[in-house]
Amino acid sequence: MDMSGKTVIVAGLGVSGQSMMEVLGSRAEKVLGVDEKKPDADLHSFDRIDWDHVDLVMTSPVFNPRTPFILEAQRRGIPVMSEVELAWQLRVNCDSTGEPAQWIGITGTNGKTSTTEMTSEMLTACGLTAPAVGNIGKAVSHAVVDPANDVLCVELSSFQLHFTDSLALDCAAITNIADDHLDWHGGIDNYAADKAKVFHRVKKALVYNADDERVTRLAFAAETAEGCRKVGFTLSEPQDGQIGVKDGWIVDMSGIAGGKPGTPEQVAKVSEFTHLTEPDGTVYPHLLADALTALALVLGLGADKEKAIASLQQFTPGGHRIQTVATATTQDGGSIRFVDDSKATNAHAAKASLNSFADKSVVWIAGGLAKGSRFEQLVAEQAHTIKAAVIIGKDQRPILDAFAMSAPDIPLTIIDPANNDVIMERAVDAAGEYAQSGDVVLMAPACASMDQFKSYADRGNQFAQQAQRWVNEYGEARTKQSDGTRQRRQTAAEGRVDDFRGYVGLRSLLNPIWCFHGFRVSVIILTIFGVIMVFSSSSVNMIANGQSPWSQAIKQGGFCVLGLIVGVACMMVPAELIRKVSFAFLFVALCLQSLTFTPLGIDVQGNKGWIGVFGFTFSRRRSSSLRYAYGCLGS
């Protein structure tokens, strides 16, 4: 790619932006960095860009496709590229082969980092210089101009892929696709389409999740180079063209491991890979899936099978991925483990993490920046695993709503989001009150971290620090059933109060507590006013008919009392049951209302708001009280 004589805008001066500035500095005529927050940026506002003299825009993943400056560039016909696209265009020949380094691209909603790290480590063990780059390690635009690299193991996000169009990778994989970053992409279909770009024109091996229907469709729809093999990985017994698991063995049916395609080839025992299992031998399904993906990619590239497997058996996962960071010994000789899975930043990843543990053994620390996601399905599917939950983050409502709808009986503690400095300390203390022998305190938040922490790594580090503090301070003392029960009740009560501390000043008018009580007071006032109005409008007619002027008002007051009794009774009904039958009641009400427009509808003094049912008929000659009573029955 010839950059001479060109003026390039680099939007956003984070890690990738700084890398692009450095790489382009000696290649382009002029490079301008634009960042509203960086003091050393050339421009601090996108409004100051002189679009008439811009040839190319390099954008950071932080900017979605609907950002005004991106739309302006596209309107003017100015190319917009990601750092990955730039890197692909700037490839240099490597020292060992005289050709550009091979690329292995790995994307997916979850498992990218673990898969990329495993892939890099196996290839390194095979004697290749194969760094993990992209979202981890060195920026890809720097790595691609280093001739010492033989292979680049590139972790690719959907953000990067959106503005990337030229890739023709040697090997590529999509680990899975679940709802994530939908606000950025504008929907799941757009998100999946961007992920699918890694499959276009793949040369040697296309690896896909055969257990994920959407990924499978993308894999078979992809247009690859001639001779490219498509390999599906599965946690079940593999079919033809797949690599999977059978009877505790990794088994290949694709031929990627050297066997005949369609014939089972035992690769290795799952138990030989210690990082894939719990201490008791229970397999982590998501890590096993990552290992299968990495193995298929490495073998698809043509690496030595025995060296690759030996390396994978010795692999140690990076931090913040289902990592035990502290263990407390309990009075009965058991233990409480604190497990950091801070990288579980969406519902899909959290599900995989929760699913690794026994029923009702997990005290779950969840919450953060929800990014528009919902969690009802996650909570419903994992309620059998969750013993209690501690909710952190500034965007707590989606998680709370999920528990209210899908698992209202699970005890919750809500951590006041006001003070970031003590968030994790309070969360760990609250979780410790629930935990007993054999339990796991799991931080798999299902949300991003940037609302209260610098990064998911910062969140994980704080969790590890506070978990170790809790173990040192309390140990066996907090494991007694009686103490735990009392403390849980106290903490839960504090949590409910904390939930509303953010409603101050004018915002207090939006406090759910005040809104609730305000609604109740309004109903009472309007009801009393309504009874007074009935008295005012009916008293003359009642006297004319020889009745007490209070008769109609008393009757209405009786209905109000009856309504109060019914309302109190309804308060005793579980909210979940009401939700289940609410649509049925709504349907019945609409049907009854619609009957007023049928021959069953009765016109009373120009108001057709009554119906005649069960043989009852109405006429204007009936007494007003009778008409009213029947009207109440029918309306």
C-alpha positions as CSV (number, residue, x, y, z in Angstrom):
1,M,0.0,0.0,0.0
2,D,1.6,3.2,-1.1
3,M,0.9,6.0,1.4
4,S,3.3,8.6,-0.1
5,G,1.8,12.0,-0.6
6,K,-1.4,11.1,1.4
7,T,-2.9,12.9,4.4
8,V,-4.2,10.4,6.9
9,I,-6.6,11.0,9.8
10,V,-6.1,8.7,12.8
11,A,-9.3,8.8,14.9
12,G,-8.7,7.9,18.6
13,L,-5.3,7.7,20.1
14,G,-5.6,4.6,22.3
15,V,-3.3,1.6,21.8
16,S,-4.3,0.9,18.2
17,G,-4.4,4.6,17.4
18,Q,-0.9,5.2,18.7
19,S,0.4,2.2,16.8
20,M,-1.1,3.5,13.6
21,M,0.5,7.0,14.2
22,E,3.9,5.4,14.6
23,V,3.7,3.1,11.7
24,L,2.3,5.7,9.3
25,G,4.7,8.4,10.4
26,S,7.4,7.4,8.0
27,R,5.1,6.3,5.2
28,A,2.4,9.0,4.8
29,E,2.9,12.6,3.8
30,K,0.9,13.9,6.8
31,V,-0.7,12.0,9.7
32,L,-3.1,13.9,12.0
33,G,-4.3,12.3,15.3
34,V,-7.7,13.3,16.5
35,D,-8.8,12.7,20.1
36,E,-11.0,14.9,22.2
37,K,-9.3,13.8,25.5
38,K,-5.6,13.3,24.6
39,P,-3.6,16.5,25.2
40,D,-0.9,15.5,22.6
41,A,-3.5,15.0,19.8
42,D,-3.1,17.2,16.7
43,L,-6.8,18.0,16.8
44,H,-9.2,17.9,19.7
45,S,-12.4,18.0,17.7
46,F,-13.6,16.2,14.6
47,D,-15.3,19.4,13.6
48,R,-11.9,20.9,12.9
49,I,-10.9,18.3,10.2
50,D,-10.2,19.9,6.8
51,W,-12.0,17.2,4.8
52,D,-10.9,18.7,1.4
53,H,-7.4,17.6,2.2
54,V,-7.9,14.1,3.7
55,D,-7.1,11.0,1.7
56,L,-7.7,8.2,4.3
57,V,-9.3,7.8,7.7
58,M,-8.0,5.2,10.2
59,T,-10.6,4.6,13.0
60,S,-10.4,3.2,16.5
61,P,-12.9,0.5,17.6
62,V,-14.5,3.0,20.0
63,F,-16.3,4.7,17.1
64,N,-19.4,2.9,15.7
65,P,-20.3,3.1,12.0
66,R,-22.9,5.8,12.7
67,T,-20.4,8.3,14.2
68,P,-20.8,11.6,12.4
69,F,-17.2,12.0,11.2
70,I,-17.3,8.4,9.8
71,L,-20.5,9.2,7.9
72,E,-19.0,12.4,6.6
73,A,-15.9,10.6,5.3
74,Q,-18.0,8.0,3.6
75,R,-20.2,10.7,2.1
76,R,-17.1,12.3,0.6
77,G,-15.8,8.9,-0.7
78,I,-12.9,8.9,1.6
79,P,-11.9,5.3,2.6
80,V,-12.4,4.4,6.3
81,M,-10.1,1.6,7.6
82,S,-9.4,-0.3,10.8
83,E,-5.9,-0.9,12.1
84,V,-6.3,-4.5,11.0
85,E,-7.0,-3.5,7.4
86,L,-4.0,-1.1,7.5
87,A,-1.8,-3.9,8.9
88,W,-2.9,-6.3,6.1
89,Q,-2.0,-3.7,3.5
90,L,1.4,-3.0,5.0
91,R,2.7,-6.7,5.3
92,V,6.4,-7.2,4.8
93,N,8.3,-10.4,3.9
94,C,9.5,-12.4,6.9
95,D,13.2,-13.4,7.2
96,S,12.6,-17.2,7.2
97,T,10.6,-17.6,4.0
98,G,10.9,-14.4,2.1
99,E,7.1,-14.1,2.0
100,P,4.7,-12.3,4.3
101,A,4.0,-14.0,7.6
102,Q,1.1,-16.3,7.8
103,W,-2.0,-15.1,9.6
104,I,-4.3,-17.0,11.8
105,G,-7.4,-15.0,12.6
106,I,-9.6,-15.8,15.7
107,T,-12.9,-14.1,16.5
108,G,-16.1,-14.8,18.3
109,T,-18.1,-13.5,21.2
110,N,-16.2,-15.5,23.8
111,G,-13.1,-17.5,24.0
112,K,-11.0,-15.4,21.6
113,T,-8.2,-14.6,24.0
114,S,-7.8,-18.2,25.4
115,T,-7.9,-19.7,21.9
116,T,-5.3,-17.1,20.5
117,E,-3.0,-17.7,23.5
118,M,-3.2,-21.5,23.1
119,T,-2.5,-21.2,19.3
120,S,0.5,-19.0,19.8
121,E,2.0,-21.2,22.5
122,M,1.6,-24.4,20.4
123,L,3.2,-22.8,17.3
124,T,6.0,-21.4,19.4
125,A,6.7,-24.9,20.7
126,C,6.9,-26.0,17.1
127,G,9.8,-23.6,16.5
128,L,7.9,-20.7,14.9
129,T,7.9,-17.1,15.9
130,A,4.2,-16.8,16.3
131,P,3.2,-14.0,18.7
132,A,-0.4,-13.4,19.9
133,V,-1.3,-9.9,18.6
134,G,-4.3,-7.7,18.0
135,N,-6.5,-7.3,21.0
136,I,-3.8,-8.9,23.1
137,G,0.0,-8.4,23.0
138,K,1.5,-6.1,20.5
139,A,-0.7,-4.1,18.2
140,V,-1.1,-5.9,14.8
141,S,0.1,-2.9,12.8
142,H,3.5,-3.1,14.6
143,A,3.8,-6.8,14.5
144,V,3.1,-7.0,10.7
145,V,6.1,-4.9,9.8
146,D,8.5,-7.0,11.9
147,P,10.3,-9.5,9.5
148,A,11.2,-11.8,12.4
149,N,7.6,-13.1,12.7
150,D,6.7,-16.3,11.0
151,V,3.0,-16.4,11.9
152,L,0.7,-13.9,13.5
153,C,-2.0,-15.2,15.8
154,V,-4.5,-12.4,15.6
155,E,-7.4,-11.9,18.0
156,L,-10.0,-10.0,16.0
157,S,-12.9,-8.1,17.4
158,S,-16.1,-7.4,15.6
159,F,-15.3,-3.6,15.8
160,Q,-12.0,-4.2,13.9
161,L,-13.6,-6.4,11.3
162,H,-16.3,-4.0,10.4
163,F,-13.8,-1.7,8.7
164,T,-11.7,-4.5,7.3
165,D,-12.4,-5.9,3.9
166,S,-9.2,-7.3,2.3
167,L,-8.3,-10.2,4.6
168,A,-7.3,-13.6,3.0
169,L,-6.2,-15.5,6.1
170,D,-4.3,-18.7,6.1
171,C,-6.5,-20.1,8.9
172,A,-9.5,-18.6,10.6
173,A,-12.0,-19.5,13.4
174,I,-15.2,-18.2,14.9
175,T,-15.5,-19.6,18.4
176,N,-19.2,-18.7,18.9
177,I,-21.7,-15.9,18.3
178,A,-24.0,-14.5,21.0
179,D,-25.7,-11.2,21.7
180,D,-23.0,-8.7,22.4
181,H,-22.1,-5.1,21.3
182,L,-25.5,-5.0,19.5
183,D,-25.7,-1.2,20.3
184,W,-22.5,-0.7,18.3
185,H,-23.4,-2.9,15.3
186,G,-27.2,-2.1,15.3
187,G,-28.3,-5.7,15.7
188,I,-27.3,-9.4,15.8
189,D,-27.3,-9.8,12.0
190,N,-24.9,-7.0,11.5
191,Y,-22.7,-8.3,14.3
192,A,-22.6,-11.8,12.8
193,A,-21.9,-10.4,9.3
194,D,-18.8,-8.6,10.6
195,K,-17.6,-11.7,12.4
196,A,-18.0,-13.7,9.2
197,K,-15.4,-11.6,7.4
198,V,-12.6,-13.8,8.9
199,F,-13.9,-16.7,6.8
200,H,-13.7,-14.9,3.4
201,R,-11.0,-16.3,1.2
202,V,-9.4,-18.5,3.9
203,K,-6.6,-20.5,2.3
204,K,-5.9,-23.6,4.5
205,A,-8.3,-24.2,7.4
206,L,-11.6,-22.7,8.3
207,V,-12.6,-23.8,11.9
208,Y,-16.1,-23.3,13.1
209,N,-18.3,-24.1,16.1
210,A,-20.4,-27.0,15.0
211,D,-22.6,-26.6,18.2
212,D,-23.5,-23.0,17.1
213,E,-26.1,-23.0,14.4
214,R,-25.4,-19.4,13.3
215,V,-21.6,-20.0,13.1
216,T,-22.2,-23.2,11.2
217,R,-24.3,-21.4,8.6
218,L,-21.7,-18.7,8.2
219,A,-19.0,-21.4,7.7
220,F,-20.8,-23.2,4.9
221,A,-21.8,-20.0,3.2
222,A,-18.2,-18.7,3.2
223,E,-16.3,-18.5,-0.1
224,T,-12.8,-19.9,0.6
225,A,-9.7,-20.6,-1.5
226,E,-9.5,-23.8,-3.4
227,G,-8.2,-26.6,-1.1
228,C,-9.3,-25.0,2.1
229,R,-10.7,-27.5,4.6
230,K,-13.7,-26.7,6.8
231,V,-13.4,-28.2,10.3
232,G,-16.2,-28.1,12.8
233,F,-15.4,-28.5,16.5
234,T,-17.9,-29.9,19.0
235,L,-18.1,-30.9,22.6
236,S,-20.0,-34.0,21.6
237,E,-19.1,-37.0,19.6
238,P,-17.7,-35.7,16.3
239,Q,-19.4,-36.4,13.0
240,D,-17.6,-36.5,9.6
241,G,-15.6,-33.3,9.1
242,Q,-15.4,-32.5,12.8
243,I,-13.2,-32.7,15.8
244,G,-14.8,-33.4,19.2
245,V,-14.9,-35.5,22.3
246,K,-15.8,-39.2,22.8
247,D,-15.3,-41.3,26.0
248,G,-12.9,-38.8,27.5
249,W,-10.8,-38.5,24.3
250,I,-10.3,-35.8,21.8
251,V,-11.3,-37.5,18.6
252,D,-10.8,-36.2,15.0
253,M,-13.1,-37.1,12.2
254,S,-11.9,-34.4,9.8
255,G,-8.5,-35.7,8.9
256,I,-6.9,-32.5,10.3
257,A,-4.9,-34.7,12.9
258,G,-3.4,-36.9,10.2
259,G,-6.0,-39.6,10.0
260,K,-8.3,-40.5,7.2
261,P,-11.3,-38.1,6.9
262,G,-14.4,-39.8,8.2
263,T,-12.4,-42.2,10.3
264,P,-12.1,-41.6,14.1
265,E,-8.6,-40.6,15.1
266,Q,-7.9,-40.5,18.9
267,V,-5.7,-37.4,19.5
268,A,-5.3,-37.2,23.3
269,K,-7.2,-37.8,26.6
270,V,-9.0,-34.7,27.9
271,S,-7.7,-35.5,31.4
272,E,-4.1,-34.9,30.2
273,F,-4.9,-31.2,29.8
274,T,-4.9,-30.0,33.4
275,H,-6.0,-26.4,32.6
276,L,-9.3,-27.7,31.1
277,T,-10.6,-29.3,34.3
278,E,-11.6,-28.5,37.9
279,P,-9.4,-30.0,40.7
280,D,-11.9,-32.9,40.9
281,G,-11.7,-33.6,37.2
282,T,-14.8,-31.8,36.1
283,V,-14.3,-30.4,32.6
284,Y,-14.6,-26.6,31.9
285,P,-16.7,-26.9,28.7
286,H,-15.8,-23.4,27.4
287,L,-12.0,-24.0,27.8
288,L,-12.3,-27.4,26.2
289,A,-14.0,-25.7,23.2
290,D,-11.2,-23.2,23.0
291,A,-8.6,-25.9,23.1
292,L,-10.3,-27.8,20.3
293,T,-10.4,-24.6,18.2
294,A,-6.7,-23.9,18.8
295,L,-5.7,-27.4,18.0
296,A,-7.6,-27.5,14.7
297,L,-6.1,-24.2,13.7
298,V,-2.5,-25.3,14.5
299,L,-2.9,-28.6,12.8
300,G,-4.6,-26.9,9.8
301,L,-1.6,-24.7,9.4
302,G,0.6,-27.9,9.2
303,A,2.4,-27.7,12.5
304,D,3.9,-30.8,14.2
305,K,1.1,-32.7,16.0
306,E,3.1,-34.2,18.8
307,K,4.9,-31.0,19.7
308,A,1.6,-29.0,19.6
309,I,-0.2,-31.5,21.9
310,A,2.7,-31.6,24.4
311,S,2.7,-27.8,24.5
312,L,-1.1,-27.6,25.0
313,Q,-0.8,-30.1,27.9
314,Q,1.5,-27.6,29.7
315,F,-0.5,-24.5,28.8
316,T,-1.5,-22.1,31.7
317,P,-4.4,-19.8,30.9
318,G,-3.9,-16.1,31.2
319,G,-5.3,-14.1,34.1
320,H,-9.0,-13.4,34.7
321,R,-10.3,-16.5,33.0
322,I,-12.0,-18.8,35.6
323,Q,-8.9,-18.6,37.8
324,T,-8.9,-19.5,41.5
325,V,-7.4,-16.5,43.3
326,A,-8.1,-17.4,47.0
327,T,-9.2,-20.4,49.0
328,A,-10.6,-20.3,52.6
329,T,-10.5,-23.5,54.7
330,T,-13.8,-24.1,56.6
331,Q,-14.4,-25.7,60.0
332,D,-15.5,-29.0,58.5
333,G,-12.3,-29.3,56.6
334,G,-13.9,-28.1,53.3
335,S,-13.2,-24.9,51.5
336,I,-14.7,-21.8,49.9
337,R,-13.0,-20.9,46.6
338,F,-12.9,-17.4,45.1
339,V,-12.8,-17.7,41.3
340,D,-12.0,-14.8,39.0
341,D,-13.6,-14.8,35.6
342,S,-13.6,-11.1,35.0
343,K,-13.3,-11.7,31.2
344,A,-16.9,-13.0,31.2
345,T,-18.2,-9.7,30.0
346,N,-21.4,-10.9,28.5
347,A,-24.2,-13.3,29.2
348,H,-22.9,-16.1,27.0
349,A,-19.5,-16.1,28.7
350,A,-21.1,-15.9,32.2
351,K,-23.3,-18.9,31.3
352,A,-20.2,-21.0,30.4
353,S,-18.6,-20.0,33.6
354,L,-21.6,-20.7,35.9
355,N,-22.2,-24.0,34.1
356,S,-18.8,-25.3,35.3
357,F,-19.9,-25.6,38.9
358,A,-22.3,-27.8,40.9
359,D,-26.0,-27.0,41.7
360,K,-26.5,-24.3,44.3
361,S,-22.8,-23.9,44.9
362,V,-22.2,-20.5,43.3
363,V,-22.3,-17.1,45.0
364,W,-22.4,-15.0,41.9
365,I,-20.9,-11.5,41.7
366,A,-22.5,-9.9,38.6
367,G,-23.2,-6.6,37.0
368,G,-21.5,-3.7,35.3
369,L,-22.1,-2.0,32.0
370,A,-24.8,-4.0,30.4
371,K,-24.4,-2.6,26.8
372,G,-28.1,-3.0,26.1
373,S,-28.1,-6.8,26.9
374,R,-30.8,-8.7,28.7
375,F,-30.2,-11.5,31.2
376,E,-33.6,-13.2,31.8
377,Q,-32.6,-16.3,29.9
378,L,-29.2,-16.5,31.6
379,V,-30.7,-16.3,35.1
380,A,-33.5,-18.8,34.2
381,E,-31.0,-21.4,32.8
382,Q,-28.5,-21.0,35.6
383,A,-30.8,-20.6,38.6
384,H,-30.0,-24.2,39.5
385,T,-26.4,-23.3,39.9
386,I,-26.7,-19.9,41.7
387,K,-27.1,-20.0,45.5
388,A,-27.1,-16.2,45.9
389,A,-26.0,-13.2,43.9
390,V,-24.3,-9.9,44.7
391,I,-25.0,-7.1,42.2
392,I,-22.4,-4.5,41.4
393,G,-22.2,-1.9,38.6
394,K,-24.0,1.3,37.7
395,D,-26.3,-0.4,35.3
396,Q,-27.9,-2.7,37.8
397,R,-31.5,-2.7,36.6
398,P,-31.2,-5.3,33.7
399,I,-29.7,-7.8,36.2
400,L,-32.3,-7.1,38.9
401,D,-35.1,-7.4,36.4
402,A,-33.8,-10.7,35.3
403,F,-33.8,-12.1,38.8
404,A,-37.2,-10.7,39.5
405,M,-38.7,-12.4,36.5
406,S,-36.7,-15.6,36.2
407,A,-35.5,-16.5,39.8
408,P,-37.3,-14.3,42.4
409,D,-36.4,-16.7,45.2
410,I,-32.6,-16.4,44.9
411,P,-31.3,-14.0,47.6
412,L,-29.7,-10.8,46.3
413,T,-27.4,-8.1,47.8
414,I,-27.2,-4.8,45.9
415,I,-24.0,-2.9,46.2
416,D,-24.3,0.9,46.2
417,P,-22.6,2.1,43.0
418,A,-21.7,5.6,44.4
419,N,-18.2,4.9,45.7
420,N,-15.9,3.0,43.2
421,D,-13.1,2.7,45.8
422,V,-14.9,0.2,48.0
423,I,-17.1,-1.5,45.4
424,M,-15.2,-4.7,45.3
425,E,-14.5,-4.8,49.0
426,R,-18.2,-4.6,49.8
427,A,-19.1,-7.1,47.1
428,V,-16.6,-9.7,48.4
429,D,-17.8,-9.2,52.0
430,A,-21.4,-9.6,50.9
431,A,-20.6,-12.7,48.9
432,G,-18.6,-14.1,51.9
433,E,-21.7,-13.9,54.1
434,Y,-23.6,-16.3,51.7
435,A,-20.7,-18.7,51.2
436,Q,-20.4,-22.0,53.1
437,S,-18.2,-25.1,52.8
438,G,-18.0,-26.4,49.2
439,D,-19.2,-23.1,47.7
440,V,-17.6,-21.0,45.0
441,V,-17.6,-17.2,45.0
442,L,-17.6,-16.5,41.3
443,M,-17.0,-13.2,39.7
444,A,-18.3,-13.7,36.2
445,P,-20.1,-10.3,35.8
446,A,-21.7,-10.8,32.4
447,C,-21.1,-7.1,31.8
448,A,-18.3,-4.8,30.8
449,S,-16.1,-3.1,33.4
450,M,-15.7,0.5,32.3
451,D,-18.4,1.9,34.5
452,Q,-16.5,1.4,37.7
453,F,-13.1,-0.1,36.8
454,K,-10.3,0.8,34.4
455,S,-10.6,-2.6,32.6
456,Y,-11.7,-6.2,33.1
457,A,-8.2,-6.8,34.3
458,D,-8.4,-4.1,36.9
459,R,-11.7,-5.6,38.0
460,G,-10.2,-9.0,38.3
461,N,-7.2,-7.8,40.2
462,Q,-9.3,-6.0,42.7
463,F,-11.4,-9.1,43.2
464,A,-8.3,-11.2,43.8
465,Q,-7.0,-8.7,46.3
466,Q,-10.2,-8.5,48.2
467,A,-10.8,-12.2,48.1
468,Q,-7.4,-12.8,49.7
469,R,-8.1,-10.1,52.3
470,W,-11.4,-11.9,53.2
471,V,-9.7,-15.2,53.6
472,N,-7.0,-13.7,55.8
473,E,-9.4,-11.7,58.0
474,Y,-12.3,-14.2,58.4
475,G,-11.3,-17.7,57.4
476,E,-13.4,-20.1,59.4
477,A,-15.2,-17.4,61.4
478,R,-17.8,-16.5,58.7
479,T,-18.7,-20.1,57.8
480,K,-21.1,-20.8,60.7
481,Q,-24.7,-21.2,59.5
482,S,-26.3,-19.0,62.2
483,D,-23.9,-16.2,61.6
484,G,-24.2,-16.4,57.9
485,T,-28.0,-16.4,57.9
486,R,-28.2,-13.3,60.2
487,Q,-25.6,-11.4,58.3
488,R,-27.2,-12.2,54.9
489,R,-30.5,-10.8,56.1
490,Q,-28.7,-7.6,57.3
491,T,-26.7,-7.2,54.1
492,A,-29.7,-7.8,51.9
493,A,-31.6,-5.1,53.9
494,E,-28.7,-2.7,53.4
495,G,-28.6,-3.5,49.7
496,R,-32.2,-2.7,49.3
497,V,-31.6,0.7,50.8
498,D,-28.4,1.3,48.8
499,D,-30.4,0.7,45.6
500,F,-32.0,4.1,46.0
501,R,-29.2,6.2,47.4
502,G,-28.5,7.7,44.0
503,Y,-31.8,9.5,43.8
504,V,-30.9,12.9,45.2
505,G,-32.0,16.5,44.5
506,L,-34.6,16.8,41.7
507,R,-33.8,13.2,40.7
508,S,-35.5,12.1,44.0
509,L,-38.8,12.7,42.2
510,L,-37.9,9.6,40.1
511,N,-37.1,7.4,43.1
512,P,-39.2,4.2,42.7
513,I,-40.1,4.3,46.4
514,W,-41.5,7.8,46.2
515,C,-43.2,7.0,42.8
516,F,-44.8,3.9,44.4
517,H,-46.1,5.8,47.5
518,G,-47.1,8.7,45.4
519,F,-49.2,6.4,43.2
520,R,-50.9,4.9,46.2
521,V,-51.7,8.3,47.7
522,S,-53.0,9.5,44.3
523,V,-55.4,6.5,44.0
524,I,-56.8,7.1,47.5
525,I,-57.3,10.9,46.9
526,L,-59.0,10.2,43.5
527,T,-61.2,7.5,45.0
528,I,-62.4,9.8,47.8
529,F,-63.0,12.6,45.3
530,G,-65.0,10.1,43.1
531,V,-67.3,9.2,46.0
532,I,-67.9,12.9,46.7
533,M,-68.7,13.5,43.1
534,V,-71.2,10.5,43.1
535,F,-72.8,12.1,46.2
536,S,-73.0,15.5,44.5
537,S,-74.5,14.2,41.3
538,S,-77.0,11.7,42.8
539,S,-78.2,13.2,46.0
540,V,-81.0,15.3,44.4
541,N,-82.4,12.3,42.4
542,M,-82.2,10.1,45.5
543,I,-84.3,12.7,47.5
544,A,-86.8,12.9,44.6
545,N,-87.2,9.1,44.7
546,G,-87.8,9.2,48.4
547,Q,-84.4,7.7,49.3
548,S,-81.5,8.8,51.4
549,P,-79.3,11.3,49.6
550,W,-76.3,9.2,50.8
551,S,-77.5,5.9,49.4
552,Q,-75.6,6.1,46.1
553,A,-72.4,7.4,47.8
554,I,-72.6,4.7,50.4
555,K,-73.0,2.1,47.7
556,Q,-70.0,3.4,45.9
557,G,-68.0,3.5,49.1
558,G,-68.9,-0.1,49.6
559,F,-67.5,-0.9,46.2
560,C,-64.3,0.9,47.2
561,V,-63.9,-1.1,50.3
562,L,-64.5,-4.3,48.3
563,G,-61.8,-3.1,45.8
564,L,-59.4,-2.5,48.7
565,I,-59.9,-6.0,50.0
566,V,-59.4,-7.4,46.5
567,G,-56.3,-5.2,46.1
568,V,-54.7,-6.4,49.4
569,A,-55.5,-10.0,48.4
570,C,-53.7,-9.5,45.1
571,M,-50.7,-8.1,46.9
572,M,-50.3,-11.5,48.5
573,V,-50.1,-13.2,45.1
574,P,-46.5,-13.7,43.8
575,A,-45.6,-11.2,41.2
576,E,-44.4,-14.0,38.9
577,L,-47.9,-15.6,38.9
578,I,-49.5,-12.2,38.1
579,R,-47.1,-11.8,35.2
580,K,-48.1,-15.2,33.8
581,V,-51.8,-14.5,33.9
582,S,-51.8,-10.8,33.2
583,F,-52.2,-11.2,29.4
584,A,-55.1,-13.6,30.0
585,F,-56.9,-10.9,32.1
586,L,-56.1,-8.2,29.6
587,F,-57.5,-10.4,26.8
588,V,-60.8,-11.0,28.8
589,A,-61.1,-7.3,29.6
590,L,-60.6,-6.3,25.9
591,C,-63.2,-8.9,24.9
592,L,-65.8,-7.6,27.4
593,Q,-65.1,-4.0,26.3
594,S,-65.6,-5.1,22.7
595,L,-69.0,-6.6,23.5
596,T,-70.4,-3.0,24.0
597,F,-70.1,-2.7,20.2
598,T,-72.2,-5.8,19.6
599,P,-75.9,-6.4,20.0
600,L,-75.2,-7.2,23.6
601,G,-74.3,-3.6,24.2
602,I,-77.0,-1.4,25.9
603,D,-77.5,2.3,25.4
604,V,-78.2,4.2,28.6
605,Q,-78.9,7.9,28.1
606,G,-76.7,8.0,25.1
607,N,-73.8,6.1,26.7
608,K,-73.4,2.6,25.3
609,G,-71.2,1.4,28.1
610,W,-73.3,-1.6,29.4
611,I,-73.9,-5.1,28.2
612,G,-76.7,-7.6,28.7
613,V,-75.6,-11.1,29.6
614,F,-77.1,-14.2,31.1
615,G,-80.6,-13.3,30.0
616,F,-80.6,-9.9,31.7
617,T,-82.0,-7.0,29.7
618,F,-82.0,-3.3,30.4
619,S,-84.4,-0.4,29.6
620,R,-84.5,3.3,30.3
621,R,-87.6,2.7,32.5
622,R,-85.5,0.8,35.1
623,S,-84.5,2.7,38.2
624,S,-81.3,4.5,38.0
625,S,-79.9,2.4,40.8
626,L,-80.8,-0.8,39.0
627,R,-79.3,0.4,35.8
628,Y,-76.1,1.4,37.7
629,A,-75.9,-2.0,39.4
630,Y,-76.3,-3.9,36.1
631,G,-73.9,-1.4,34.5
632,C,-71.2,-2.3,37.0
633,L,-71.8,-5.9,36.3
634,G,-71.5,-5.6,32.6
635,S,-68.7,-3.0,32.2
